[in-house]
Amino acid sequence: MTDINWDNFRAELSGIEMITDKTQVKKLSQDYYHFSPILQHELKDKIGYIVVRPATEAEILQVAKVCVKYKVPLTVRGAGTGNYGQCIPLEGGVILDISKLNNIKWIKPGLACVEPGVKMAAFDKQAREMGWELRMVPSTYRTATIGGFIEGGSGGIGSITYGQLRDRGNLQAARVVTMEDEPKVIELRGDDVQKVNHAYGTNGIITELEIPLAPAYPWSEIIVTFNDFMTSARFGQALALSDGIIKKLVCVCAS
């Protein structure tokens, strides 16, 4: 990476927010990989050279084109709440922070169109005013982005009803920017969305998503206790398979 003329590189991205402060770049090069003792060793020294924060799809196209031109590795980042290193730059280069692409395009009954940087909790706050909410959310719901969850998540609170993220119907459509000499915008629908679903941004940069919604109920939290663990587990299994009971999460915990 030392043979890259970074002055020329930055000049070609003039007008797009860039971060070069080493402390900030290091912070934005990490996620919660440190939960893993294996990844702690493998990823502790992986840091990008520069962070780029585009605000529009057009700016993402520009970033993609310049990175290809200079052969600079590009790593896409949401809020960095993942815990297995999927947004850490293994070869330095550019961190593409999508947090400024945070517009909710529209919300209709059962369906919404959002940019990838929309925070999940912020979206639900607006959607619930119309009686809807996200189908499933991770434990990092308050800070995670929708795009980051689609790219790096797999399921969560709500999966008891709607299955895993990659199950058919949990993602309707995606707009994706390619990485090539002349980057293109591709719209994927139906089963084609699985090409970028849970792919960590390694085969394209998502710029827009259409996601199905769930009815927003006034959820109640209930704790039921048992004298032994297996009775608790059997109860949890029976509850999970009871289609007539609307539920968002069934969690079996040891004492």
N, C-alpha and C positions, 0 to 999 in steps of 0.2 A: 504493500500500500504506500510505500515511501516514494514511489515514482509518480504519484498522482499530483498534478498541480492543483492544490486545493484552493488557491486564490482564483484560478479560472473556473473551477467547479462552483464555488460560491457565487461568482459573478453571473453565471448562467442561471442561478436561482434567485437573482435579485428580486426583491419584492415579497418573497416568501419568508416567514419567520424561521430563523435558524438560531440554534443554541450551541455555543462553543466552549462555554465555561466548564472546566474539567469536572468540578464537583457536581454540577447539574447533569452533565453528560453521563457521568458514572451512575448517578441516581436513576436516570432514565434508561440505563442499559440493564437494569435488574428487574426481577420479579421476586416471587416468594420461593424461589428454588432452594433457599437455605433450610426449608423444612426437611430436605433430603440430605442425609450425611454423605451420600454418594455424589449428588450434584454439587454440594458445597465445594468439594475438591475439584470437580470437573469444570465448574463455571466461574469460580471466584475471580479470575483475572480477565474475563471476557468483557470488554468495554468498546463501545462505538467511538468513532472519531467526531461525529457531529450529529446533532438532533435537528430534524427538519419538521416543521409544523404547518403543513398546508391547510388551507381553510375551504378549498373547493375541489371538485373533481378535476377541473382544468389545471389546478396547481399540482395535483397528484400526477396527472399525465406529464407535466413538465418535469417533475422530480424523477419519474420513471425513465423518461427519455435521457436525462442528463446522467443518471446512474448507469444506464446501459452504455452510453457514449464513453464514459470514463472507466467502465468496468468496475464500478464500486458496489460492493455488497449492500443490499438493502434489507433491513429487518423491520417488519411492521409491528407497532405497539399500540395497545389500547390503554387500559389503566394499569397494566402490569400486575394484576391480582392473581395470575396463574401461579401454580406452585411446582411446575416441572420444567421450567426454563425455556418455554416455547417462544418467548419474545426477547431472548438474550442473543446479542450479535456474536456469533461464533467466529466471524472473520473481520470484526471491526466494522468500518464503513459507516453507513448512514442508518440512524434510527428514524423511522418514519412514524411520528406521533400523530394519530388520527383524532386526538381529543377535540380539535377545533371543528371537525365535521360533526356537529351536534344538533342538527335541525331535525325536528319531527315534521315530516312532509305532510302527512295526513293520518287521521285515525277514523276508521269506519267501523260499523258493527262487525266484530270478529276479525278485523284485519287492519294492519297499520303499515306505513311506509316511513322508514327512518334512515338517517345517515348513521354510519357505524360508531361514531363517537358519542351518541346519546347515552347518558347514564341510565341504568335500568330503573333505579328508584325514582328518578325524575320523570321518566316515561310513565311509570305506573301511576304517579300522582295525577298526571294529566288524563290518562286513559280511564282512571276510575271515576272521573267526573261524568263519563259517558257509560259507566257500568261495565268496563272491561279492564283486563290486566294481562300481563305476560303469562304465557302458559307455564313456564318453569324458570326458576332463577337459582343462581348459586348462592353459597353462604356469603360471598363478597358482594351481594346485591346492591348495597348502598353506594359502592364506589365503582363497581365494574361497568364497562360499556357493553352495549348490545352487540356491537361488532366483535369485541374481544371474546364474548361468550360464544357467539356463533363459531368463531375461528378456533377457540381453545377449550370450550366447555364440552360437556357430554351429557349432563342431566342436572337434576337438582330438586328443589322444593317445587312440587307440581308434577314431577315425573311419575308419581304414583297413579296419576290419571292419564297423562299424555306420553308416557314412555321416555325414551332417550331422545336427545336432540336430533340425532340422525334418522330417527324413525320417520317414515313417509308422512308428509303433511305438516311437520313442525317448522319448515322453512319454505315459503312460497316462491320467492324470487330474489336474485342478487345481481347488482351491477358490479362488474369487475374490470379493473385496469390491468392490462397485460404488461409484461416486461420484455420489450423488444425494441429494435431500432426506432420504429414508429409505433409507440404503444397504442393499443386499441381499447375501446370500451365494449365489453361483451355483456349482454343480458342473458342470464340463465334462469330458466323456469322449469317447474316440474321436477322430475328426477335428475335433471342436469345440475340442480343446485348442489347435489352431493359432491360434485367435483371440487367445490370450495368449502363445503361444510366441514368444520373440524380439521382444516388443513393448515392452520396457523399463519395464513398469508404466504405460504411458500410457493403457491402457483398462481398468484394474482392478488391484487389489492382491492378489497371490497370497498365500494363507495356508497352503496345504497342497498337497503334490505326491505323486503316485504315479509312481514311476520304475522302468523295467525295469533289471535288473542283468545283468552278464556273469559267466561263471565266472572265478574268480580263479586264474590260473596263476602258478607261480614264474618270473616273467619273467627272461630273460637279455638283456644288452645286448651286441651284436656289432658291430664296425666292420670293414668290408671295403674295401680300398683298390684303386684302379684307376689306370692310367697316364694316362687322359684322362677328361674330364668326361662326354662323351656315352656312353662305355661304362658309366660309373657310372649315368647316367640310365636307360639301357636295362635294366640289371640291376635297378634299383629298380622300374621299371615291371613287369618280368616277375615279380619277387617280390610286388609289390602284387596282381597278378592271379592268383597261385597259391593257389587256394582250399584246397588240402590242407595249407598251412603256416599254423599259427595265429600271428598277429602282432598287436602292439599299435601299432606305429609303424614306418613306413619313411621314412627321411629322407635325401635326396640333398644332399650339401654340396660346394661347391667347395673347392679347397685353401686 
